[in-house]
């Protein structure tokens, strides 16, 4: 019984291998057919290629628009940050001046 099952499994394996080989042959034939169609009608192949190129260019254009809008948003955020840095710098300078005067006053009071 076990030998019979092993024999059946081996038969199935060889059948699957043969099917795989046939699928590869069919793929090769389909590729040859596609190439022959391009040879017989090169304009059709060129048109398809041009359409693919056109759609690729449209996709690139869309991506560039997205990148440009992101850069604009980033640029505006950077400008806001620069203004904040400027005003914070001024505020820190004023605070340091006030601390200096407070320190001088405290020292003067204790003397």
N, CA, C and O atoms as a GROMACS GRO file, in nm:
protein
  444
    1UNK      N    1   0.082  -0.119   0.000
    1UNK     CA    2   0.000   0.000   0.000
    1UNK      C    3   0.087   0.127   0.000
    1UNK      O    4   0.064   0.220  -0.077
    2UNK      N    5   0.190   0.127   0.090
    2UNK     CA    6   0.280   0.242   0.098
    2UNK      C    7   0.357   0.257  -0.032
    2UNK      O    8   0.376   0.368  -0.081
    3UNK      N    9   0.400   0.146  -0.088
    3UNK     CA   10   0.472   0.151  -0.216
    3UNK      C   11   0.383   0.206  -0.326
    3UNK      O   12   0.429   0.281  -0.412
    4UNK      N   13   0.258   0.169  -0.325
    4UNK     CA   14   0.163   0.218  -0.427
    4UNK      C   15   0.147   0.369  -0.415
    4UNK      O   16   0.145   0.440  -0.516
    5UNK      N   17   0.135   0.420  -0.290
    5UNK     CA   18   0.121   0.564  -0.269
    5UNK      C   19   0.248   0.636  -0.314
    5UNK      O   20   0.240   0.741  -0.378
    6UNK      N   21   0.365   0.579  -0.281
    6UNK     CA   22   0.491   0.639  -0.325
    6UNK      C   23   0.498   0.645  -0.477
    6UNK      O   24   0.542   0.744  -0.535
    7UNK      N   25   0.454   0.536  -0.540
    7UNK     CA   26   0.454   0.530  -0.686
    7UNK      C   27   0.360   0.636  -0.744
    7UNK      O   28   0.394   0.702  -0.842
    8UNK      N   29   0.241   0.651  -0.684
    8UNK     CA   30   0.146   0.753  -0.730
    8UNK      C   31   0.204   0.894  -0.712
    8UNK      O   32   0.192   0.978  -0.801
    9UNK      N   33   0.268   0.919  -0.598
    9UNK     CA   34   0.328   1.051  -0.574
    9UNK      C   35   0.440   1.080  -0.673
    9UNK      O   36   0.453   1.193  -0.721
   10UNK      N   37   0.518   0.979  -0.704
   10UNK     CA   38   0.626   0.997  -0.803
   10UNK      C   39   0.566   1.027  -0.940
   10UNK      O   40   0.617   1.112  -1.014
   11UNK      N   41   0.457   0.958  -0.974
   11UNK     CA   42   0.389   0.985  -1.101
   11UNK      C   43   0.335   1.127  -1.105
   11UNK      O   44   0.343   1.195  -1.208
   12UNK      N   45   0.278   1.172  -0.992
   12UNK     CA   46   0.225   1.309  -0.986
   12UNK      C   47   0.339   1.410  -1.000
   12UNK      O   48   0.325   1.511  -1.069
   13UNK      N   49   0.453   1.383  -0.934
   13UNK     CA   50   0.569   1.473  -0.944
   13UNK      C   51   0.616   1.485  -1.089
   13UNK      O   52   0.641   1.595  -1.138
   14UNK      N   53   0.628   1.372  -1.156
   14UNK     CA   54   0.675   1.376  -1.295
   14UNK      C   55   0.573   1.447  -1.384
   14UNK      O   56   0.610   1.519  -1.477
   15UNK      N   57   0.444   1.427  -1.356
   15UNK     CA   58   0.339   1.494  -1.432
   15UNK      C   59   0.347   1.646  -1.409
   15UNK      O   60   0.334   1.724  -1.504
   16UNK      N   61   0.366   1.688  -1.284
   16UNK     CA   62   0.379   1.831  -1.254
   16UNK      C   63   0.502   1.892  -1.322
   16UNK      O   64   0.497   2.005  -1.369
   17UNK      N   65   0.610   1.818  -1.326
   17UNK     CA   66   0.731   1.866  -1.393
   17UNK      C   67   0.705   1.883  -1.542
   17UNK      O   68   0.749   1.982  -1.602
   18UNK      N   69   0.635   1.790  -1.601
   18UNK     CA   70   0.601   1.799  -1.744
   18UNK      C   71   0.509   1.919  -1.769
   18UNK      O   72   0.525   1.990  -1.868
   19UNK      N   73   0.413   1.941  -1.678
   19UNK     CA   74   0.324   2.057  -1.692
   19UNK      C   75   0.404   2.186  -1.683
   19UNK      O   76   0.380   2.280  -1.759
   20UNK      N   77   0.499   2.191  -1.589
   20UNK     CA   78   0.584   2.310  -1.576
   20UNK      C   79   0.661   2.337  -1.704
   20UNK      O   80   0.672   2.452  -1.748
   21UNK      N   81   0.715   2.232  -1.764
   21UNK     CA   82   0.788   2.247  -1.890
   21UNK      C   83   0.696   2.298  -2.000
   21UNK      O   84   0.735   2.384  -2.080
   22UNK      N   85   0.574   2.245  -2.006
   22UNK     CA   86   0.479   2.290  -2.107
   22UNK      C   87   0.442   2.438  -2.086
   22UNK      O   88   0.430   2.513  -2.183
   23UNK      N   89   0.425   2.478  -1.962
   23UNK     CA   90   0.394   2.619  -1.933
   23UNK      C   91   0.508   2.707  -1.980
   23UNK      O   92   0.485   2.813  -2.038
   24UNK      N   93   0.631   2.666  -1.956
   24UNK     CA   94   0.747   2.743  -2.002
   24UNK      C   95   0.749   2.753  -2.155
   24UNK      O   96   0.778   2.859  -2.210
   25UNK      N   97   0.717   2.643  -2.222
   25UNK     CA   98   0.712   2.645  -2.368
   25UNK      C   99   0.602   2.739  -2.417
   25UNK      O  100   0.621   2.812  -2.514
   26UNK      N  101   0.487   2.736  -2.351
   26UNK     CA  102   0.377   2.826  -2.390
   26UNK      C  103   0.419   2.971  -2.371
   26UNK      O  104   0.392   3.055  -2.456
   27UNK      N  105   0.485   3.000  -2.259
   27UNK     CA  106   0.533   3.138  -2.237
   27UNK      C  107   0.630   3.180  -2.346
   27UNK      O  108   0.624   3.293  -2.394
   28UNK      N  109   0.719   3.090  -2.383
   28UNK     CA  110   0.814   3.122  -2.490
   28UNK      C  111   0.742   3.148  -2.621
   28UNK      O  112   0.774   3.242  -2.693
   29UNK      N  113   0.642   3.064  -2.651
   29UNK     CA  114   0.566   3.083  -2.775
   29UNK      C  115   0.489   3.215  -2.773
   29UNK      O  116   0.483   3.283  -2.875
   30UNK      N  117   0.432   3.251  -2.660
   30UNK     CA  118   0.360   3.378  -2.650
   30UNK      C  119   0.455   3.496  -2.668
   30UNK      O  120   0.419   3.595  -2.731
   31UNK      N  121   0.574   3.485  -2.615
   31UNK     CA  122   0.673   3.592  -2.633
   31UNK      C  123   0.714   3.602  -2.780
   31UNK      O  124   0.728   3.712  -2.834
   32UNK      N  125   0.733   3.487  -2.845
   32UNK     CA  126   0.766   3.487  -2.988
   32UNK      C  127   0.652   3.549  -3.068
   32UNK      O  128   0.675   3.627  -3.160
   33UNK      N  129   0.527   3.514  -3.032
   33UNK     CA  130   0.410   3.569  -3.101
   33UNK      C  131   0.407   3.722  -3.086
   33UNK      O  132   0.381   3.793  -3.182
   34UNK      N  133   0.433   3.770  -2.964
   34UNK     CA  134   0.433   3.914  -2.940
   34UNK      C  135   0.541   3.983  -3.024
   34UNK      O  136   0.517   4.089  -3.082
   35UNK      N  137   0.658   3.922  -3.030
   35UNK     CA  138   0.767   3.980  -3.111
   35UNK      C  139   0.732   3.980  -3.259
   35UNK      O  140   0.762   4.077  -3.329
   36UNK      N  141   0.670   3.872  -3.306
   36UNK     CA  142   0.629   3.866  -3.447
   36UNK      C  143   0.525   3.973  -3.479
   36UNK      O  144   0.529   4.034  -3.586
   37UNK      N  145   0.432   3.996  -3.387
   37UNK     CA  146   0.332   4.101  -3.409
   37UNK      C  147   0.398   4.238  -3.417
   37UNK      O  148   0.357   4.323  -3.496
   38UNK      N  149   0.500   4.258  -3.335
   38UNK     CA  150   0.571   4.386  -3.340
   38UNK      C  151   0.646   4.401  -3.472
   38UNK      O  152   0.657   4.511  -3.527
   39UNK      N  153   0.698   4.290  -3.523
   39UNK     CA  154   0.770   4.296  -3.651
   39UNK      C  155   0.672   4.325  -3.764
   39UNK      O  156   0.700   4.405  -3.853
   40UNK      N  157   0.555   4.257  -3.760
   40UNK     CA  158   0.456   4.276  -3.866
   40UNK      C  159   0.393   4.414  -3.860
   40UNK      O  160   0.364   4.474  -3.964
   41UNK      N  161   0.372   4.465  -3.741
   41UNK     CA  162   0.307   4.594  -3.727
   41UNK      C  163   0.387   4.681  -3.629
   41UNK      O  164   0.348   4.699  -3.514
   42UNK      N  165   0.501   4.733  -3.676
   42UNK     CA  166   0.586   4.810  -3.585
   42UNK      C  167   0.521   4.939  -3.536
   42UNK      O  168   0.550   4.986  -3.426
   43UNK      N  169   0.432   4.996  -3.617
   43UNK     CA  170   0.367   5.121  -3.577
   43UNK      C  171   0.284   5.101  -3.450
   43UNK      O  172   0.278   5.187  -3.363
   44UNK      N  173   0.218   4.985  -3.442
   44UNK     CA  174   0.136   4.956  -3.324
   44UNK      C  175   0.224   4.949  -3.199
   44UNK      O  176   0.190   5.004  -3.095
   45UNK      N  177   0.338   4.882  -3.211
   45UNK     CA  178   0.431   4.873  -3.099
   45UNK      C  179   0.484   5.009  -3.059
   45UNK      O  180   0.499   5.040  -2.941
   46UNK      N  181   0.514   5.091  -3.161
   46UNK     CA  182   0.564   5.225  -3.134
   46UNK      C  183   0.457   5.309  -3.065
   46UNK      O  184   0.486   5.384  -2.972
   47UNK      N  185   0.332   5.296  -3.112
   47UNK     CA  186   0.222   5.370  -3.049
   47UNK      C  187   0.206   5.330  -2.903
   47UNK      O  188   0.187   5.414  -2.815
   48UNK      N  189   0.213   5.200  -2.878
   48UNK     CA  190   0.200   5.152  -2.740
   48UNK      C  191   0.315   5.206  -2.654
   48UNK      O  192   0.294   5.248  -2.540
   49UNK      N  193   0.434   5.204  -2.710
   49UNK     CA  194   0.549   5.257  -2.638
   49UNK      C  195   0.533   5.406  -2.609
   49UNK      O  196   0.564   5.452  -2.499
   50UNK      N  197   0.484   5.481  -2.708
   50UNK     CA  198   0.461   5.624  -2.689
   50UNK      C  199   0.356   5.649  -2.581
   50UNK      O  200   0.371   5.741  -2.500
   51UNK      N  201   0.252   5.568  -2.578
   51UNK     CA  202   0.149   5.580  -2.475
   51UNK      C  203   0.208   5.553  -2.337
   51UNK      O  204   0.178   5.624  -2.240
   52UNK      N  205   0.291   5.451  -2.329
   52UNK     CA  206   0.355   5.421  -2.201
   52UNK      C  207   0.445   5.536  -2.156
   52UNK      O  208   0.445   5.573  -2.038
   53UNK      N  209   0.520   5.591  -2.250
   53UNK     CA  210   0.608   5.704  -2.219
   53UNK      C  211   0.524   5.824  -2.175
   53UNK      O  212   0.559   5.892  -2.078
   54UNK      N  213   0.414   5.850  -2.246
   54UNK     CA  214   0.327   5.962  -2.212
   54UNK      C  215   0.269   5.947  -2.071
   54UNK      O  216   0.267   6.042  -1.993
   55UNK      N  217   0.222   5.827  -2.039
   55UNK     CA  218   0.165   5.806  -1.905
   55UNK      C  219   0.274   5.818  -1.798
   55UNK      O  220   0.248   5.870  -1.689
   56UNK      N  221   0.394   5.771  -1.829
   56UNK     CA  222   0.505   5.785  -1.735
   56UNK      C  223   0.539   5.932  -1.712
   56UNK      O  224   0.564   5.973  -1.599
   57UNK      N  225   0.540   6.010  -1.819
   57UNK     CA  226   0.568   6.153  -1.806
   57UNK      C  227   0.460   6.224  -1.725
   57UNK      O  228   0.491   6.312  -1.644
   58UNK      N  229   0.334   6.185  -1.744
   58UNK     CA  230   0.226   6.244  -1.664
   58UNK      C  231   0.243   6.210  -1.517
   58UNK      O  232   0.221   6.295  -1.431
   59UNK      N  233   0.283   6.088  -1.489
   59UNK     CA  234   0.304   6.046  -1.351
   59UNK      C  235   0.418   6.127  -1.289
   59UNK      O  236   0.408   6.173  -1.175
   60UNK      N  237   0.528   6.144  -1.366
   60UNK     CA  238   0.642   6.222  -1.317
   60UNK      C  239   0.600   6.367  -1.290
   60UNK      O  240   0.639   6.427  -1.190
   61UNK      N  241   0.519   6.422  -1.382
   61UNK     CA  242   0.471   6.559  -1.366
   61UNK      C  243   0.389   6.573  -1.237
   61UNK      O  244   0.405   6.670  -1.163
   62UNK      N  245   0.303   6.477  -1.212
   62UNK     CA  246   0.223   6.477  -1.089
   62UNK      C  247   0.312   6.470  -0.966
   62UNK      O  248   0.290   6.542  -0.868
   63UNK      N  249   0.414   6.384  -0.970
   63UNK     CA  250   0.505   6.372  -0.856
   63UNK      C  251   0.581   6.503  -0.834
   63UNK      O  252   0.602   6.543  -0.719
   64UNK      N  253   0.621   6.568  -0.942
   64UNK     CA  254   0.692   6.696  -0.928
   64UNK      C  255   0.601   6.802  -0.867
   64UNK      O  256   0.647   6.882  -0.785
   65UNK      N  257   0.473   6.804  -0.906
   65UNK     CA  258   0.378   6.898  -0.845
   65UNK      C  259   0.366   6.874  -0.695
   65UNK      O  260   0.367   6.968  -0.616
   66UNK      N  261   0.355   6.747  -0.658
   66UNK     CA  262   0.344   6.714  -0.516
   66UNK      C  263   0.469   6.758  -0.439
   66UNK      O  264   0.459   6.815  -0.331
   67UNK      N  265   0.586   6.731  -0.498
   67UNK     CA  266   0.711   6.770  -0.433
   67UNK      C  267   0.718   6.922  -0.420
   67UNK      O  268   0.759   6.974  -0.316
   68UNK      N  269   0.678   6.994  -0.526
   68UNK     CA  270   0.682   7.139  -0.524
   68UNK      C  271   0.592   7.195  -0.415
   68UNK      O  272   0.630   7.287  -0.343
   69UNK      N  273   0.470   7.139  -0.402
   69UNK     CA  274   0.380   7.189  -0.297
   69UNK      C  275   0.435   7.158  -0.158
   69UNK      O  276   0.422   7.240  -0.067
   70UNK      N  277   0.497   7.043  -0.142
   70UNK     CA  278   0.558   7.011  -0.013
   70UNK      C  279   0.672   7.107   0.018
   70UNK      O  280   0.687   7.152   0.132
   71UNK      N  281   0.753   7.138  -0.084
   71UNK     CA  282   0.863   7.231  -0.063
   71UNK      C  283   0.812   7.370  -0.024
   71UNK      O  284   0.871   7.436   0.060
   72UNK      N  285   0.700   7.413  -0.086
   72UNK     CA  286   0.643   7.542  -0.050
   72UNK      C  287   0.600   7.544   0.095
   72UNK      O  288   0.624   7.641   0.167
   73UNK      N  289   0.535   7.434   0.139
   73UNK     CA  290   0.492   7.427   0.278
   73UNK      C  291   0.613   7.429   0.372
   73UNK      O  292   0.613   7.498   0.474
   74UNK      N  293   0.716   7.354   0.335
   74UNK     CA  294   0.838   7.350   0.418
   74UNK      C  295   0.903   7.487   0.422
   74UNK      O  296   0.947   7.533   0.527
   75UNK      N  297   0.909   7.553   0.305
   75UNK     CA  298   0.972   7.684   0.297
   75UNK      C  299   0.898   7.784   0.386
   75UNK      O  300   0.962   7.863   0.456
   76UNK      N  301   0.765   7.782   0.384
   76UNK     CA  302   0.690   7.875   0.469
   76UNK      C  303   0.712   7.844   0.616
   76UNK      O  304   0.720   7.935   0.698
   77UNK      N  305   0.723   7.716   0.651
   77UNK     CA  306   0.751   7.680   0.790
   77UNK      C  307   0.890   7.727   0.832
   77UNK      O  308   0.908   7.773   0.944
   78UNK      N  309   0.986   7.717   0.742
   78UNK     CA  310   1.122   7.762   0.772
   78UNK      C  311   1.123   7.913   0.796
   78UNK      O  312   1.192   7.962   0.885
   79UNK      N  313   1.046   7.988   0.715
   79UNK     CA  314   1.040   8.132   0.734
   79UNK      C  315   0.979   8.166   0.870
   79UNK      O  316   1.027   8.257   0.938
   80UNK      N  317   0.875   8.095   0.909
   80UNK     CA  318   0.814   8.118   1.040
   80UNK      C  319   0.916   8.090   1.150
   80UNK      O  320   0.927   8.166   1.246
   81UNK      N  321   0.989   7.980   1.135
   81UNK     CA  322   1.091   7.945   1.236
   81UNK      C  323   1.198   8.054   1.243
   81UNK      O  324   1.243   8.088   1.352
   82UNK      N  325   1.240   8.108   1.130
   82UNK     CA  326   1.342   8.214   1.130
   82UNK      C  327   1.291   8.337   1.204
   82UNK      O  328   1.364   8.398   1.283
   83UNK      N  329   1.163   8.374   1.178
   83UNK     CA  330   1.107   8.489   1.249
   83UNK      C  331   1.101   8.462   1.399
   83UNK      O  332   1.134   8.548   1.480
   84UNK      N  333   1.060   8.340   1.435
   84UNK     CA  334   1.055   8.305   1.577
   84UNK      C  335   1.193   8.312   1.641
   84UNK      O  336   1.208   8.363   1.752
   85UNK      N  337   1.294   8.260   1.570
   85UNK     CA  338   1.431   8.267   1.622
   85UNK      C  339   1.474   8.412   1.644
   85UNK      O  340   1.536   8.445   1.745
   86UNK      N  341   1.439   8.497   1.548
   86UNK     CA  342   1.476   8.639   1.557
   86UNK      C  343   1.412   8.702   1.681
   86UNK      O  344   1.480   8.767   1.760
   87UNK      N  345   1.281   8.682   1.696
   87UNK     CA  346   1.211   8.742   1.810
   87UNK      C  347   1.252   8.679   1.943
   87UNK      O  348   1.260   8.748   2.044
   88UNK      N  349   1.277   8.549   1.942
   88UNK     CA  350   1.325   8.484   2.064
   88UNK      C  351   1.463   8.536   2.103
   88UNK      O  352   1.492   8.556   2.221
   89UNK      N  353   1.548   8.558   2.003
   89UNK     CA  354   1.680   8.614   2.029
   89UNK      C  355   1.669   8.752   2.092
   89UNK      O  356   1.740   8.783   2.188
   90UNK      N  357   1.579   8.835   2.037
   90UNK     CA  358   1.557   8.968   2.096
   90UNK      C  359   1.506   8.956   2.238
   90UNK      O  360   1.552   9.027   2.328
   91UNK      N  361   1.410   8.865   2.258
   91UNK     CA  362   1.352   8.848   2.392
   91UNK      C  363   1.458   8.800   2.491
   91UNK      O  364   1.464   8.849   2.604
   92UNK      N  365   1.542   8.706   2.450
   92UNK     CA  366   1.648   8.657   2.539
   92UNK      C  367   1.747   8.769   2.573
   92UNK      O  368   1.794   8.778   2.686
   93UNK      N  369   1.777   8.853   2.475
   93UNK     CA  370   1.867   8.965   2.501
   93UNK      C  371   1.805   9.059   2.604
   93UNK      O  372   1.874   9.103   2.696
   94UNK      N  373   1.677   9.090   2.589
   94UNK     CA  374   1.609   9.179   2.684
   94UNK      C  375   1.604   9.116   2.823
   94UNK      O  376   1.626   9.183   2.924
   95UNK      N  377   1.576   8.986   2.827
   95UNK     CA  378   1.573   8.916   2.956
   95UNK      C  379   1.710   8.921   3.022
   95UNK      O  380   1.721   8.944   3.142
   96UNK      N  381   1.816   8.898   2.943
   96UNK     CA  382   1.951   8.902   3.000
   96UNK      C  383   1.984   9.043   3.050
   96UNK      O  384   2.050   9.058   3.152
   97UNK      N  385   1.938   9.147   2.977
   97UNK     CA  386   1.958   9.284   3.024
   97UNK      C  387   1.887   9.307   3.157
   97UNK      O  388   1.943   9.364   3.250
   98UNK      N  389   1.760   9.261   3.162
   98UNK     CA  390   1.684   9.278   3.286
   98UNK      C  391   1.750   9.204   3.402
   98UNK      O  392   1.759   9.257   3.513
   99UNK      N  393   1.797   9.082   3.376
   99UNK     CA  394   1.866   9.007   3.481
   99UNK      C  395   1.991   9.079   3.528
   99UNK      O  396   2.023   9.079   3.647
  100UNK      N  397   2.062   9.140   3.434
  100UNK     CA  398   2.182   9.216   3.470
  100UNK      C  399   2.146   9.331   3.563
  100UNK      O  400   2.209   9.350   3.668
  101UNK      N  401   2.043   9.408   3.523
  101UNK     CA  402   2.003   9.522   3.606
  101UNK      C  403   1.949   9.478   3.741
  101UNK      O  404   1.976   9.542   3.842
  102UNK      N  405   1.872   9.367   3.743
  102UNK     CA  406   1.821   9.316   3.870
  102UNK      C  407   1.937   9.272   3.958
  102UNK      O  408   1.938   9.298   4.078
  103UNK      N  409   2.035   9.205   3.898
  103UNK     CA  410   2.152   9.160   3.974
  103UNK      C  411   2.228   9.280   4.029
  103UNK      O  412   2.269   9.278   4.145
  104UNK      N  413   2.246   9.381   3.949
  104UNK     CA  414   2.316   9.502   3.993
  104UNK      C  415   2.239   9.567   4.108
  104UNK      O  416   2.299   9.610   4.206
  105UNK      N  417   2.106   9.574   4.094
  105UNK     CA  418   2.023   9.633   4.200
  105UNK      C  419   2.032   9.552   4.328
  105UNK      O  420   2.042   9.609   4.437
  106UNK      N  421   2.029   9.418   4.317
  106UNK     CA  422   2.036   9.332   4.435
  106UNK      C  423   2.171   9.350   4.504
  106UNK      O  424   2.177   9.357   4.627
  107UNK      N  425   2.276   9.358   4.427
  107UNK     CA  426   2.410   9.377   4.484
  107UNK      C  427   2.417   9.514   4.552
  107UNK      O  428   2.473   9.527   4.661
  108UNK      N  429   2.360   9.614   4.488
  108UNK     CA  430   2.363   9.749   4.545
  108UNK      C  431   2.285   9.754   4.675
  108UNK      O  432   2.325   9.824   4.769
  109UNK      N  433   2.174   9.681   4.683
  109UNK     CA  434   2.093   9.680   4.805
  109UNK      C  435   2.170   9.615   4.918
  109UNK      O  436   2.164   9.661   5.032
  110UNK      N  437   2.242   9.508   4.889
  110UNK     CA  438   2.315   9.435   4.993
  110UNK      C  439   2.441   9.507   5.037
  110UNK      O  440   2.495   9.476   5.143
  111UNK      N  441   2.489   9.600   4.960
  111UNK     CA  442   2.610   9.672   4.999
  111UNK      C  443   2.568   9.784   5.087
  111UNK      O  444   2.652   9.862   5.134
   0.00000   0.00000   0.00000
